[in-house]
Amino acid sequence: MKEYQTSHSNQLPPEADTDQIERVRRACKWDKIRLGSSAQGNLAYWKIGIETLRKAVREHIEMGRKVFRKFDPTDNTKLLESNLQANVTLFENKDIYVEMILTEGVFVILNAHEHTTVQRLPQ
């Protein structure tokens, strides 16, 4: 099997459920996003604002593209409860890895960076 950017896993993780995906979409739409450390540094590097990342994630979801659960990096037989991931098109010819962390409140934390493996999650 191909190795995807899924923390030690050699298999494709299951897709996120519709409620989790809708929560991320709403957070992006309502500006309830907080940036994780990888996103903070990379937005400056990519010369974009948080709005561009929010829009890219929201459009990814609205176009019906895939959002996956994330394996626990310490035990690839378990899934993390609040972490999702996707291969998101940021702009033309630029796909990035995005991790979405659901918090107890309405906010969602986005981490975003260049892909670190050759095999990317399917869109």
Secondary structure as UniProt FT lines:
FT   HELIX           18..29
FT   TURN            30..31
FT   STRAND          33..35
FT   HELIX           37..46
FT   HELIX           50..62
FT   TURN            63..64
FT   STRAND          68..72
FT   TURN            73..74
FT   STRAND          75..91
FT   TURN            92..93
FT   STRAND          94..102
FT   STRAND          108..113
//
